[in-house]
Amino acid sequence: MNAVNAENAVPAIERIELHRIEVPLVRPFETSFGRETGREVLLVRVLTDAGEGWGECVAGRDPFYSGEYVDGAASVIERYLGPALIAGHGRHVEEHRKATDAAGGAVAEGPGSRGASVPLAASVAPSLAFVAGHRMAKGALEAAVLDAELRAQGRSMGAFFGAEREWVDCGVSVGIAPTLEELMDEVMGYVEEGYRRIKLKIKPGWDLVPTGAVREELGPKGLLQVDANTAYTADDIPLLAQLDAFDLLLIEQPFAEEDLATHVRLAEACETPVCLDESIVDTITAVDAIDRGATSIVNIKPGRMGGYLEALRVHDACRALDVPVWCGGMLETGVGRAANVAMAALPGFTLPGDTSASGRYFAEDLTEPFVLGEGEHRGQLRVPDAAGTGVTVREDLVRDWAGAAPVSISG
């Protein structure tokens, strides 16, 4: 199909498929929440009368990192979200059209206006608003619909988002290791591969010593940050303030996601910038946390915010407030990674993200692999420029790695 604009027919959703697959990791990945050796991935495939699209749910196997998990996400999509999207998207597309017409029919890309050119994807959130929460499940559906709609239009996600770079800087997230020696071997391996920033997972008892050791090995110019994944309490503020000695880019989410007050106290007690991750679920929470002084840097994870359209709004709000953002990762396969890389090319993303190469986590990816560049692009990934996510899902692996029979949802 040729490019679709606001005056052409919008694709109609005909069927939604859920695919649950088991993807092995190349090495165990440990955080304060637990240790993973493989990832159960929930993929969403949306079939329309103009083509298809794929999205990846970032929920984990278990409800340890978040209240959302794969079983719950699959269930809520099958029972509530999928049927509602198929039944109601047409009405919400029409409402979206009327609102756009009332605003003068503008479809120019830019803050607050991107959704006008993707009315089908923009209809997802209002169609699913009757279900409380479940942002990861909703985000997977929106990603699949957005992929399908942009493919029908012949536009890439980078072009739709407003990407300003063809290559993005890559950081790497390093889990908690069994020993300090093993941690150092892993870190230096990533440095040799060319990664431009190291992020260390920390928890009580695994913080000052490993951070100091890595800083000494990297030298003063190496970009280094730490991620606590809510593992600390207010009593730990004096300890966390000692991280100032290591000249970190930031300390990420040391306290519970609801506890903005203690993040404010830490920001006042230390020089290292405080970054929020789990606390930021939408534009409202992002602006509120910034206004309170709880964060001066924001980690944007689209799959945890209900989708890329909300993530774009968070980016725009942070940029308007002159607050830097970076793109976090949730062990996505190439399906989710492709869109994240495109988003990381927006102007507000001024710090290297967790958009690592495929080989960081997977021996074999569900799409063509993302590989770090060479020469002047050492430590960078190229932004896909083909339509939609710009990658092709390997349906043979979807079948071979299936952990359950596919689920089909139709009207």
C-alpha positions in Angstrom: 0.0 0.0 0.0 1.2 3.5 -0.7 1.7 6.1 2.0 -1.4 6.6 4.1 -2.2 10.1 5.4 -5.0 11.6 7.4 -7.3 11.8 4.4 -6.9 8.1 3.3 -8.4 5.0 4.7 -7.0 3.9 8.0 -6.1 0.2 8.3 -8.7 -1.9 10.1 -7.6 -4.5 12.6 -8.7 -8.0 11.7 -6.9 -10.2 14.1 -4.5 -10.2 17.0 -2.1 -13.1 17.8 -0.2 -13.7 21.0 3.1 -15.7 20.8 4.9 -16.8 24.0 8.5 -17.9 23.4 11.5 -19.0 25.4 14.7 -17.1 24.5 18.0 -18.2 26.2 20.4 -15.6 27.5 24.1 -15.8 26.6 24.9 -15.3 30.3 22.9 -15.0 33.5 21.7 -11.5 34.3 21.3 -10.6 38.0 19.8 -7.5 39.6 18.5 -6.7 43.1 15.2 -8.4 42.0 16.7 -11.7 41.1 18.7 -13.7 38.5 17.6 -14.6 35.0 19.1 -17.3 32.7 16.5 -17.0 30.0 13.7 -14.7 29.0 10.0 -15.6 28.4 8.9 -13.2 25.7 5.4 -12.3 24.8 5.1 -11.1 21.3 2.0 -9.4 19.9 1.2 -9.7 16.2 -1.5 -7.4 14.8 -3.0 -8.2 11.3 -4.8 -5.4 9.5 -6.4 -5.2 6.0 -3.2 -3.3 5.0 -0.6 -5.5 6.5 0.8 -6.6 9.8 2.9 -5.4 12.7 4.7 -6.8 15.7 5.2 -5.6 19.3 7.0 -6.9 22.3 5.7 -6.9 25.8 8.5 -6.1 28.3 6.9 -7.8 31.2 9.0 -10.5 32.9 8.2 -14.1 33.7 7.6 -13.3 37.3 6.1 -10.2 39.1 9.3 -9.2 40.8 10.4 -6.1 38.9 6.9 -5.0 38.3 3.3 -6.1 39.2 3.0 -7.0 35.5 4.2 -10.4 34.3 3.8 -12.5 31.2 1.0 -14.7 32.4 -1.0 -11.6 33.5 -0.2 -9.6 30.4 -1.3 -12.5 28.1 -4.5 -13.0 30.0 -5.5 -9.3 30.1 -4.8 -9.0 26.3 -6.8 -12.1 25.5 -9.7 -11.4 27.8 -10.1 -7.6 27.7 -7.6 -5.5 25.7 -7.5 -7.5 22.4 -11.3 -7.8 22.0 -11.9 -4.2 23.0 -9.3 -2.9 20.5 -10.8 -4.9 17.7 -14.3 -3.8 18.5 -13.7 -0.2 19.4 -10.8 1.1 17.4 -13.0 2.3 14.5 -15.0 4.6 16.8 -11.9 6.0 18.4 -10.2 6.6 15.1 -13.3 8.6 14.0 -13.2 10.6 17.2 -9.5 11.2 16.6 -10.2 12.4 13.1 -12.9 14.8 14.3 -10.6 16.2 16.9 -7.9 16.6 14.3 -10.3 18.3 11.8 -11.4 20.7 14.6 -7.8 21.6 15.1 -7.4 22.4 11.4 -6.4 19.0 10.2 -2.7 19.5 11.0 -0.6 16.4 10.8 2.8 17.9 11.0 5.2 16.0 13.2 6.2 17.7 16.4 5.4 17.9 20.1 1.8 17.0 20.6 1.0 16.4 16.9 2.7 13.1 15.9 -0.4 11.0 16.7 -2.4 12.9 14.1 -0.6 11.0 11.3 -1.1 7.6 12.9 -4.8 7.6 13.8 -5.0 3.9 14.3 -2.1 3.8 16.7 -3.4 6.9 18.4 -6.8 5.1 18.9 -5.2 2.3 21.0 -4.9 4.2 24.3 -8.5 5.5 24.4 -9.8 2.1 23.3 -8.1 0.4 26.2 -8.5 3.1 28.9 -11.4 1.3 30.6 -8.8 -1.2 31.9 -6.8 0.1 34.9 -3.0 -0.1 34.7 -1.4 -2.9 32.6 0.8 -0.4 30.8 3.2 -3.1 29.5 0.3 -5.1 27.9 -1.1 -1.9 26.4 2.3 -0.8 25.2 2.8 -4.1 23.3 -0.5 -3.7 21.5 0.2 -0.1 20.6 3.7 -1.0 19.4 2.3 -3.7 17.1 -0.4 -1.4 15.7 2.1 1.4 15.2 4.4 -0.9 13.3 1.6 -2.1 11.1 0.3 1.4 10.4 3.8 2.8 9.6 4.6 -0.1 7.3 1.3 0.6 5.4 2.4 4.2 5.1 6.0 3.3 4.0 7.5 5.3 6.9 10.1 4.2 9.4 9.7 4.7 13.2 12.7 6.9 13.2 11.0 9.2 10.6 7.8 9.2 12.5 9.4 9.9 15.9 11.5 12.7 14.5 14.9 11.0 14.8 17.8 13.4 14.2 20.7 10.9 14.1 21.5 7.9 12.0 23.6 6.3 14.7 23.1 6.3 18.5 25.6 5.8 21.3 25.3 2.6 23.1 25.8 1.8 26.8 25.7 -1.6 28.4 24.0 -2.8 31.6 26.2 -5.1 33.7 24.4 -7.4 36.2 25.5 -8.3 39.7 28.4 -10.8 39.4 29.3 -13.8 41.7 32.7 -12.2 42.3 34.5 -8.9 41.8 37.0 -10.6 39.4 34.2 -11.9 37.2 32.6 -8.5 37.2 35.8 -6.9 36.1 36.3 -9.4 33.3 32.8 -8.8 32.0 33.1 -5.0 32.2 36.4 -4.9 30.4 35.1 -7.3 27.7 32.4 -4.7 27.0 34.9 -1.9 26.9 36.9 -3.8 24.3 33.8 -4.3 22.2 33.4 -0.5 22.1 30.5 0.3 24.4 30.5 4.0 25.3 29.1 3.8 28.8 29.0 1.2 31.6 26.0 0.8 33.9 26.5 -1.3 37.1 23.6 -3.0 38.9 24.0 -2.4 42.6 22.3 -3.5 45.8 23.1 -3.3 49.6 26.5 -5.1 50.1 27.3 -4.8 46.4 27.8 -1.1 45.8 30.9 1.0 46.8 33.5 -1.7 46.3 32.5 -2.8 42.8 31.8 0.8 41.7 35.2 1.9 42.9 36.9 -1.0 41.2 35.3 -0.3 37.9 36.0 3.4 38.1 39.7 2.7 38.8 39.8 0.4 35.7 38.0 2.7 33.4 39.9 5.8 34.4 38.5 9.2 35.0 37.1 9.7 31.5 35.1 6.5 31.3 31.3 7.0 31.4 29.9 5.1 34.4 26.6 5.0 36.2 24.8 2.7 38.7 21.3 1.3 38.9 19.8 0.3 42.3 16.4 -0.9 41.1 14.7 0.4 44.3 16.9 -1.7 46.6 17.7 1.0 49.2 15.9 2.9 51.9 16.2 6.4 53.5 18.6 5.0 56.0 21.1 4.4 53.2 21.4 8.0 52.1 24.8 8.5 53.8 26.1 5.4 52.1 24.8 6.4 48.6 26.3 9.9 49.0 29.7 8.2 49.2 29.2 7.3 45.5 30.1 10.9 44.7 33.7 9.8 45.0 33.4 7.9 41.7 32.3 10.7 39.4 29.2 8.9 38.1 26.9 10.1 35.4 23.9 9.3 37.7 22.5 7.0 40.3 19.3 5.4 39.0 16.2 4.7 41.1 17.7 3.9 44.5 14.3 4.0 46.4 10.8 2.6 46.0 9.0 4.0 42.9 6.3 5.7 45.1 8.9 7.3 47.4 9.7 10.6 45.6 10.4 12.3 49.0 13.4 10.2 49.7 14.8 10.7 46.2 14.5 14.5 46.9 16.5 14.0 50.1 19.2 12.1 48.3 19.4 14.7 45.5 20.0 17.3 48.2 22.6 15.2 50.0 24.8 14.2 47.1 26.4 15.7 44.0 25.7 12.7 41.7 22.5 13.4 39.7 19.5 11.3 40.7 17.7 9.6 37.8 14.3 8.0 38.0 13.1 4.9 36.2 10.4 2.9 37.8 8.8 6.1 39.2 8.2 7.5 35.7 5.1 5.9 34.1 3.8 8.8 32.1 4.2 12.5 31.4 2.4 13.6 34.5 4.7 11.6 36.8 7.8 12.8 34.9 6.9 16.5 35.3 5.8 16.1 38.9 9.1 14.3 39.8 11.1 17.0 38.1 9.2 19.8 39.7 9.7 18.2 43.2 13.4 17.9 42.7 13.3 14.1 42.9 15.1 13.7 39.6 17.3 15.7 37.2 17.6 12.9 34.5 14.8 10.6 33.3 15.1 7.1 32.0 12.5 6.5 29.3 11.3 2.9 28.8 8.5 3.0 26.3 7.2 -0.5 27.0 6.7 0.4 30.6 5.0 3.7 29.9 2.1 2.2 27.9 3.7 2.7 24.5 5.8 4.9 22.3 3.3 7.7 21.9 3.3 8.4 25.7 7.1 8.0 25.7 7.3 10.7 23.0 5.3 13.0 25.2 7.6 12.3 28.1 10.6 13.1 25.9 9.0 16.4 24.7 8.1 17.4 28.2 11.6 16.7 29.6 13.2 18.6 26.7 11.0 21.6 27.3 12.2 21.6 30.9 15.8 21.1 29.8 16.0 17.7 31.5 18.2 15.1 29.7 16.7 11.7 29.0 18.1 8.3 27.9 16.5 5.1 26.6 16.5 2.2 29.1 16.3 -1.5 28.2 14.3 -4.4 29.5 16.2 -7.3 27.8 14.2 -6.8 24.6 14.8 -8.9 21.5 15.3 -7.2 18.2 11.5 -6.6 18.0 11.5 -4.1 20.8 15.1 -3.0 20.4 14.5 -1.7 16.9 11.9 0.9 18.0 14.0 1.8 21.1 17.1 2.5 18.9 14.9 4.8 16.7 13.6 6.6 19.7 17.1 7.1 21.1 17.9 9.1 18.0 15.6 12.0 19.2 17.3 15.2 20.2 16.4 15.0 23.9 18.3 11.7 24.3 21.7 13.1 25.2 23.1 10.2 27.2 24.0 6.7 26.0 21.2 4.3 26.6 20.9 0.6 27.3 20.3 -0.1 23.6 23.0 -2.7 23.5 23.8 -5.0 20.5 21.8 -8.2 20.2 24.9 -10.3 21.2 24.9 -8.7 24.7 21.9 -10.9 25.6 21.2 -13.4 22.8 23.2 -15.8 20.8 20.5 -15.6 18.2 17.9 -12.8 17.9 14.3 -12.9 16.7 15.2 -10.3 14.0 18.4 -9.6 12.0 20.9 -8.8 14.7 21.9 -5.4 15.9 25.7 -5.1 15.7 27.9 -2.4 17.0 29.5 -0.2 14.4 33.1 0.2 13.6 35.5 3.1 13.0 33.9 6.4 13.7 30.7 4.5 14.7 32.4 2.2 17.2 30.1 1.8 20.2 27.0 2.9 18.2 24.0 1.2 16.6 22.5 2.3 13.3 18.9 3.5 13.4 16.7 1.2 11.1 15.4 3.2 8.2 13.0 0.7 6.6 9.2 1.0 7.1 7.8 0.4 10.6 10.4 -1.0 13.0 12.6 -1.7 10.0 13.3 -5.3 11.0 11.9 -8.6 10.0 10.6 -11.1 12.6 12.0 -14.5 12.1 8.8 -16.5 12.2 10.8 -19.8 12.1 12.3 -18.9 15.5 8.9 -17.8 16.8 7.7 -21.3 16.0 10.8 -23.2 17.2 11.1 -21.3 20.5 7.3 -21.4 21.3 6.6 -22.1 24.9 2.9 -22.3 24.3 0.4 -22.5 21.5 -0.3 -19.2 19.8 -3.5 -17.4 20.8 -5.7 -15.8 18.2 -8.2 -13.0 18.9 -10.6 -11.8 16.3 -13.9 -9.9 16.2 
